[in-house]
Amino acid sequence: MLPDLTLPSSLLALLAWFEPLFTAPSFRTFCALATGFLAQPGRRTVCGMLTGAGLSRLWSHHRAHRFFSCARWSAEALGLAVAKLVVTVLVPAGEPVLVAVDDTLFRRTGKKVHAIGWFHDGSAKGPHQVGLGNNWMIAAIVVRLPFCTRPVALPVLARLVHKDLTPAPASRLMLARQMTAALAAALPGRHIHVVADAAYAGKELARLPAAVTWTTRLRKDAALYALAPPRTGKRGRPRVKGKRLPSLAALAGRASFAPVTVRRHGKTATVQAAVIECLWYGVFGPRPIQVVLIREHTGQGYDLALATTDLAASPAGVTERYASRWSVEVAVEDAKQIFGAGQTRNRLPRSGAPHHPLHPGLPEHRSRVARHRRAPSRRRRRAPRPRSLVPDQDRALHRRHDRQAPPRPHRRQISARLPQRADPCGNPRRQAGLGRPRRITAKVEFLSHLDDDLAFCASFFEVSHGLPG
């Protein structure tokens, strides 16, 4: 595929899945940049990808930059292909697909940065939780891996929040709903369960597809209504909602709680839960929902209120589903701190939009997982960390590259093949060929990456002509 780059068979099989999305020249560039992204130990910039792939002296950096600004490929289609691959491999057939949505901020400065603005940043220091940069909406598929006790979120889609679009900018909730609809269209026959925090609840959710359910945290001031009453047979429009329900505190005071066993964040606990079926008309319209009130300990009131359109889900299932939303927060942190997401410095819209801000995940190696399970020093650790899997991927890439390269002779092997010469000072190390002058040693080490015979001939030529020490 790439005459200048040799890839491991596992990575080559993974990249071959995306070949129909590119032209032949663009696909070769995509494979090189993806490999350089994985193997680059420094910053994951465009030129850094070329350096990680070992092509910085063979390819022009314009070839990599034109791939993002001029090449004919779609980041949306690439993300949907990643989603199909994740569902095919990691989600059992017939089971619903769990999707977590959230937003993250990549800090940028400058007047010419595309779609820059002030957004909420939970990681910002100080009393004002705001930051300047690009805000990205992330949609991640939450899966269960056999070697991890916690759910893992794999980002598949991302869209940029732009406040200056005309005639009206798209809100984060609108972008989340659009990405969810795109996943539902790309995965026909699959039910999509979306989970989000309290910030993603609004009128946009009334336009959700029938195959998509939404689970979010219920606000304390939410206006809840009883279900629509049956039709009376009289003239006029029938009622779409019932009477207004009291506040959540009053509903919790007269609701009947029952003990439920749930597993959250790798731990099993028993909580008290109560279910109320009603309407949240201002958010979901006439679509009925169930409100799950959770109480951690016996007492009065409630500690957490969840709303979901999945009427068939149990209180334990809704609680565990909302707890799995935290995996997208972990994925964003790992993508920024470990995998170098957001390190590219593109400013223009054509070059910045195709940059997928999050890496969907590295191919896991079974040998790494097996060594983790056998290691006595890691018995207390429940699962391998993403930071520990990155060096193993880098070693696999470099091991494959070194296997194809010619063997490098050691300088002691070259010295053993050099003819011995007499030293006027009587130094036995120089008579044995081990104490050569620094100038010859530097040249031999410089030529050590060449073939063994070529390095030997060059060293023999320098010694035979008696270069001064």
C-alpha positions in Angstrom: 0.0 0.0 0.0 2.7 2.5 1.1 6.1 1.8 -0.4 7.7 4.3 2.1 5.9 2.9 5.2 5.3 -0.6 6.5 2.3 -1.1 8.8 1.5 -3.9 11.2 -1.2 -6.3 10.0 -3.6 -5.4 12.8 -3.4 -1.7 12.0 -3.6 -2.3 8.2 -6.8 -4.4 8.6 -8.3 -1.6 10.7 -7.4 1.2 8.2 -8.7 -0.9 5.3 -12.2 -0.5 6.6 -12.1 3.2 5.6 -10.7 2.7 2.1 -14.1 3.3 0.2 -14.3 6.8 1.8 -11.2 8.2 0.0 -9.6 8.3 -3.4 -6.5 6.2 -3.8 -4.0 9.1 -3.3 -6.0 10.4 -0.3 -6.2 7.0 1.3 -2.4 6.6 1.2 -2.1 10.0 2.9 -4.7 9.0 5.4 -2.9 5.8 6.3 0.4 7.7 6.7 -1.1 10.4 8.9 -3.0 7.9 11.0 0.1 5.9 11.6 2.1 9.0 12.4 -0.6 10.1 14.9 -0.3 6.9 16.8 3.5 6.7 16.7 4.2 10.4 17.4 5.6 10.8 20.9 5.5 14.6 20.7 2.8 17.0 19.5 0.1 15.7 17.2 0.3 18.5 14.7 0.1 17.9 10.9 3.9 18.1 10.6 4.2 16.0 13.7 2.2 13.2 12.1 4.6 13.1 9.2 7.5 13.0 11.7 5.9 10.1 13.6 5.4 8.2 10.4 9.0 8.8 9.4 8.0 10.6 6.2 9.1 14.1 7.0 12.1 13.9 4.7 10.3 11.9 1.9 7.0 13.8 1.7 6.4 17.5 1.5 4.4 18.9 4.4 2.0 20.5 1.8 0.8 17.0 1.0 -0.4 16.5 4.6 -1.9 20.0 4.8 -3.8 19.6 1.5 -5.3 16.4 2.8 -7.3 18.4 5.4 -8.0 21.5 3.3 -8.5 20.3 -0.3 -8.9 16.5 -0.4 -12.4 15.2 -1.2 -13.5 13.3 1.9 -16.0 13.9 4.6 -15.4 13.8 8.4 -19.0 13.0 8.9 -18.9 9.9 6.7 -15.6 8.9 8.4 -17.3 9.1 11.8 -20.3 7.1 10.7 -18.0 4.4 9.3 -16.2 4.3 12.7 -19.6 4.0 14.4 -20.6 1.0 12.2 -17.2 -0.6 12.9 -17.6 -0.2 16.7 -21.2 -1.5 16.7 -20.3 -4.5 14.4 -17.3 -5.5 16.5 -18.1 -4.5 20.1 -21.9 -4.4 20.4 -23.7 -7.8 20.4 -26.4 -8.3 17.7 -29.8 -7.3 18.7 -28.8 -5.1 21.7 -29.4 -1.3 21.7 -26.5 1.1 21.2 -25.7 3.4 24.1 -24.6 6.9 23.0 -23.2 9.6 25.4 -23.1 13.2 24.2 -21.2 16.0 25.7 -19.2 19.1 24.7 -15.6 20.1 25.2 -13.5 23.2 24.7 -10.2 23.4 22.8 -8.5 26.6 23.8 -7.5 28.9 20.9 -6.4 32.5 20.6 -6.3 34.9 17.7 -8.6 37.1 15.7 -8.7 34.8 12.6 -9.5 31.5 14.3 -12.6 30.0 12.7 -15.7 29.7 15.1 -13.8 31.0 18.1 -15.8 32.2 21.1 -16.3 32.2 24.8 -17.8 29.0 26.1 -18.3 27.3 29.4 -15.2 25.4 30.5 -15.5 23.2 33.6 -11.7 22.7 33.8 -11.0 26.5 33.9 -9.3 27.8 37.0 -10.9 30.6 39.0 -14.5 31.6 39.8 -15.4 32.2 36.1 -15.8 28.8 34.4 -15.4 30.2 30.8 -12.7 29.9 28.2 -11.8 31.2 24.7 -11.5 28.6 21.9 -13.4 26.1 19.8 -16.3 24.3 21.3 -16.9 20.8 19.9 -20.0 18.5 20.4 -19.0 14.9 20.9 -21.0 11.8 20.4 -19.4 8.6 21.8 -20.6 5.0 21.7 -20.4 3.4 25.2 -19.3 -0.3 25.1 -18.3 -2.9 27.6 -14.9 -4.5 27.1 -14.0 -7.9 28.6 -10.9 -6.6 30.3 -12.4 -3.5 31.8 -14.8 -3.3 34.7 -16.1 0.1 33.7 -17.8 1.2 30.5 -15.6 2.7 27.8 -16.7 5.6 25.5 -15.4 5.6 22.0 -16.0 9.0 20.3 -17.3 8.6 16.7 -18.9 12.0 15.7 -18.0 15.6 16.5 -19.4 18.9 15.3 -18.2 22.4 15.8 -20.3 25.0 17.7 -20.5 28.2 15.7 -22.1 31.3 17.2 -21.9 33.5 14.1 -23.8 31.4 11.5 -26.6 32.9 9.6 -29.6 33.0 9.6 -29.4 31.4 13.1 -26.6 29.5 14.8 -27.1 25.9 15.8 -27.2 25.3 19.6 -25.3 22.4 21.2 -28.6 20.6 21.8 -29.5 20.9 18.1 -26.1 19.5 17.1 -26.5 16.6 19.6 -30.0 15.9 18.1 -28.6 16.0 14.6 -25.7 13.6 15.4 -28.1 11.3 17.1 -30.4 11.3 14.0 -27.4 10.6 11.8 -26.4 7.6 13.9 -29.9 6.2 13.8 -30.0 6.5 10.0 -26.6 4.8 9.7 -27.6 2.0 12.0 -31.0 0.8 10.8 -32.8 -1.7 12.9 -30.9 -0.7 16.1 -32.4 1.2 19.0 -30.3 4.1 20.1 -30.2 5.0 23.8 -28.8 8.5 24.3 -27.6 9.7 27.7 -26.7 13.3 28.6 -26.5 15.7 31.5 -29.1 18.3 32.5 -27.7 20.9 30.0 -29.1 18.9 27.1 -32.8 19.2 27.7 -34.9 21.5 25.5 -37.5 21.7 22.8 -35.3 20.1 20.2 -35.8 16.7 21.9 -39.5 16.8 20.7 -38.1 16.0 17.2 -36.3 12.8 18.1 -36.8 9.8 15.9 -38.9 6.9 17.2 -35.9 4.6 17.5 -34.1 7.0 19.7 -34.6 7.3 23.5 -33.1 10.1 25.6 -32.1 9.9 29.3 -31.1 13.1 31.1 -31.1 14.6 34.5 -34.4 16.3 35.5 -34.2 19.9 36.6 -35.8 20.9 39.9 -38.0 23.5 38.3 -39.2 21.2 35.5 -42.9 21.6 34.7 -44.4 18.1 34.7 -47.9 17.2 33.6 -50.1 14.1 33.9 -50.7 12.0 30.9 -53.2 13.2 28.4 -56.8 12.2 29.3 -58.8 10.0 26.9 -60.9 11.7 24.3 -64.4 12.7 25.5 -66.1 12.6 22.1 -67.0 16.3 22.2 -66.2 18.7 19.5 -62.9 20.6 19.5 -59.2 19.7 19.8 -58.5 16.9 22.3 -56.2 17.7 25.2 -52.5 16.9 24.7 -51.5 17.0 28.4 -53.2 16.5 31.8 -53.1 18.6 34.9 -49.9 20.2 36.2 -48.1 18.0 38.7 -46.7 19.5 41.9 -43.0 20.0 42.5 -40.5 17.2 42.7 -40.1 17.6 46.4 -43.9 17.1 46.8 -43.9 14.2 44.4 -41.1 12.5 46.3 -42.9 13.0 49.6 -45.9 10.9 48.5 -44.1 8.5 46.2 -43.4 4.9 47.3 -39.7 4.0 47.2 -38.4 0.5 46.8 -34.8 -0.9 47.2 -33.0 -1.4 44.0 -29.5 -2.9 43.4 -27.4 -1.0 40.9 -23.8 -1.1 39.7 -22.2 2.3 39.2 -18.6 3.3 38.6 -17.4 -0.3 39.2 -19.2 -0.7 42.5 -22.5 -2.3 43.5 -24.8 -0.4 45.8 -28.4 -0.6 47.0 -30.5 2.6 46.6 -34.2 3.6 47.0 -36.0 4.3 43.8 -39.5 5.5 42.8 -41.0 5.7 39.3 -43.5 8.3 38.1 -44.9 8.3 34.5 -45.8 11.7 33.3 -45.2 14.3 30.6 -42.4 16.8 30.3 -44.2 18.8 27.7 -41.8 21.7 27.4 -38.9 19.3 26.4 -40.3 16.1 24.9 -43.7 17.3 23.8 -46.5 14.8 23.9 -44.1 11.9 24.2 -44.6 10.2 27.7 -41.6 9.8 29.9 -40.8 8.1 33.2 -39.2 10.0 36.1 -36.9 7.9 38.3 -36.4 9.5 41.8 -33.3 8.0 43.5 -32.6 8.2 47.2 -29.2 7.0 48.4 -30.3 6.4 52.0 -33.5 6.0 53.8 -35.0 9.4 54.7 -37.1 12.2 53.1 -36.9 13.7 49.7 -34.7 12.5 46.9 -31.0 12.9 45.8 -31.2 12.5 42.0 -34.1 12.8 39.5 -33.7 11.2 36.1 -36.0 11.5 33.1 -36.1 9.0 30.2 -38.3 8.3 27.2 -37.5 4.6 27.5 -40.7 3.4 29.2 -39.6 -0.2 29.2 -36.4 0.4 31.2 -36.2 -0.6 34.9 -35.2 1.9 37.6 -31.9 0.1 38.0 -31.3 0.2 34.2 -32.0 3.9 34.0 -29.6 4.6 37.0 -26.8 2.5 35.5 -27.3 4.1 32.1 -27.0 7.6 33.5 -23.9 6.5 35.5 -22.2 5.3 32.3 -22.4 8.9 31.0 -19.2 9.6 33.0 -17.2 7.5 30.5 -17.4 10.3 27.9 -15.8 12.6 30.4 -13.0 10.1 30.8 -12.7 9.7 27.1 -12.3 13.5 26.6 -9.6 13.7 29.3 -7.7 10.8 27.8 -8.0 12.2 24.3 -6.5 15.6 25.4 -3.9 14.5 27.9 -2.7 11.2 26.4 -3.6 11.1 22.7 -3.0 14.8 22.0 -6.4 15.7 20.6 -6.8 19.3 19.7 -3.0 20.0 19.2 -3.4 20.9 15.6 -3.4 24.7 15.0 -5.7 25.1 12.0 -7.4 28.4 11.8 -9.4 28.4 8.5 -12.8 26.7 8.2 -11.8 24.4 5.4 -8.8 23.1 7.2 -10.2 23.2 10.7 -13.5 21.5 10.2 -12.2 18.1 8.9 -9.9 17.7 11.9 -11.7 15.2 14.1 -10.9 16.5 17.6 -10.9 13.1 19.3 -9.1 9.9 18.4 -11.7 7.1 18.4 -9.3 4.7 20.2 -6.2 2.6 19.6 -6.4 -1.0 18.6 -5.9 -3.1 21.7 -3.3 -5.8 21.7 -4.3 -9.1 23.4 -0.7 -9.7 24.5 -0.8 -6.4 26.5 -4.0 -7.4 28.2 -2.7 -10.9 29.0 0.5 -9.4 30.5 -1.6 -7.0 32.6 -3.6 -9.9 34.0 -0.5 -12.0 34.8 1.6 -9.2 36.3 1.8 -9.6 40.1 2.3 -5.8 40.6 -1.0 -5.0 38.9 -3.3 -7.5 40.5 -5.0 -4.7 42.5 -5.6 -2.7 39.4 -8.9 -3.6 37.8 -8.2 -2.7 34.2 -5.2 -1.4 32.2 -5.1 2.4 31.9 -5.1 4.1 28.5 -1.8 5.6 29.3 -0.2 2.1 29.6 -1.6 1.0 26.3 -0.1 3.9 24.3 3.6 2.7 24.7 2.6 -0.8 23.6 1.1 0.6 20.3 4.2 2.7 19.7 6.5 -0.3 20.3 4.4 -2.4 17.9 4.7 0.2 15.1 8.5 0.8 15.6 9.1 -3.0 16.0 7.4 -3.5 12.6 9.5 -0.8 11.0 12.8 -2.0 12.5 12.0 -5.6 11.3 11.9 -4.4 7.7 15.1 -2.3 8.0 18.6 -3.8 7.5 20.4 -4.9 10.6 22.6 -2.3 12.2 26.2 -3.5 13.0 27.6 -2.6 16.4 30.8 -0.7 16.4 32.5 -3.6 18.3 31.6 -5.9 15.4 33.1 -3.4 13.0 36.3 -3.1 15.1 36.7 -6.9 15.2 36.8 -6.9 11.4 39.2 -4.0 11.1 43.0 -4.8 10.7 45.0 -4.2 13.8 47.6 -1.4 13.6 50.5 -0.7 15.9 50.2 2.2 18.3 53.4 4.2 18.9 52.4 4.7 22.6 51.9 1.0 23.2 48.3 1.3 24.2 46.9 -2.3 24.2 43.3 -1.0 23.7 44.3 0.8 20.5 46.3 -2.1 19.3 43.2 -4.3 19.7 41.1 -1.8 17.7 38.9 -0.7 20.6 40.4 2.7 21.2 40.1 4.3 17.8 40.4 8.1 17.4 37.2 10.0 18.1 36.9 11.2 14.5 36.8 7.7 13.1 34.4 6.5 15.9 32.0 9.3 15.0 32.0 8.5 11.3 31.5 4.8 12.0 28.5 5.5 14.3 27.1 7.8 11.6 27.3 5.1 9.0 26.0 2.3 11.3 22.5 2.6 10.0 23.7 1.4 6.6 24.4 -2.2 5.6 27.0 -4.1 7.4 29.3 -4.5 4.5 29.1 -0.8 3.5 29.9 0.3 7.0 32.9 -2.1 7.1 34.3 -0.8 3.8 34.0 2.8 4.9 35.7 2.2 8.2 38.5 0.2 6.5 39.0 3.0 4.1 39.4 5.6 6.9 41.8 3.4 8.9 43.9 2.4 5.9 44.5 6.0 5.0 45.7 6.8 8.5 43.3 9.7 9.4 44.9 11.8 12.2 43.4 11.3 15.7 
